[in-house]
Amino acid sequence: MNDPTRPRRSSRRNPCTGGRRRTARQAIQIGGAILAILLVAGALRPQETPTVEYQVKAAFLYNFAKFIEWPPEAFPNEKSPITFCVHGSDPFGNALDEAIRGKSVDNREFRARRTTEYPELKSCQLVFVSEKEDKHLGEILSSVKGVSVLLVGESAEFAERGGTVQFFLENNKLRFAVNVDAAKRARLQISSKLLALARIVSDTGHAKGN
């Protein structure tokens, strides 16, 4: 028989517990993505082939997307994919396609495209500009003006000249710079955790951080 003097346990779940569990899961996911970025940012030895270099850069692009929040108007609808566009010269081969195959974030699948015409860039969420296409940066910047596009490049001073993210080598390690002014113009929210790993620059070309 039940003891009427014993306090009864509530059958209702504590909503705070569920919140803590969700927060813990999110922290684990973010931590895993941060670890992935750090792992792919290993030393690039001079003898390594361009294929290896762009496999690493493709992994970076995939991980960038986990820490970027695009405004809703950047997509035609709530089910539209996050489109990675390689404009003009394509150094990736199939490395980018393989890096994002079958993956998604916030219920949006990733899709890779190659573009050759400037108007096509407005339908992309991320645009990669290889060093060979650097001479066209002015036209590219004009084409994405007012559009929420993460513009990623690899040429010298790409970020200071208006790009959002720039790859560079430091002590044979692949690193990246983020132009916070460019991100703000594009209405992109970049996680502070990603910014903590970046060299922060502005349109003036002066470094703001590490």
ABEGO torsion letter per residue (X at the ends): XBBAABBBBBABBBAAAAAAAAAAAAAAAAAAAAAAAAAAABBBBAABBAAAAAAAAAAAAAAAAAABBBBAAABABAABBBBBBBBEBBAAEAAAAAAABGBBBGGBBBBBBBBABAAAAAABABBBBBAAAAAAAAAAAAAABGBBBBBBBABBGAAAAGBABBBBBBGGBBBBBBBAAAAAAAGBBBBAAAAAABBBBBAAGBBABX
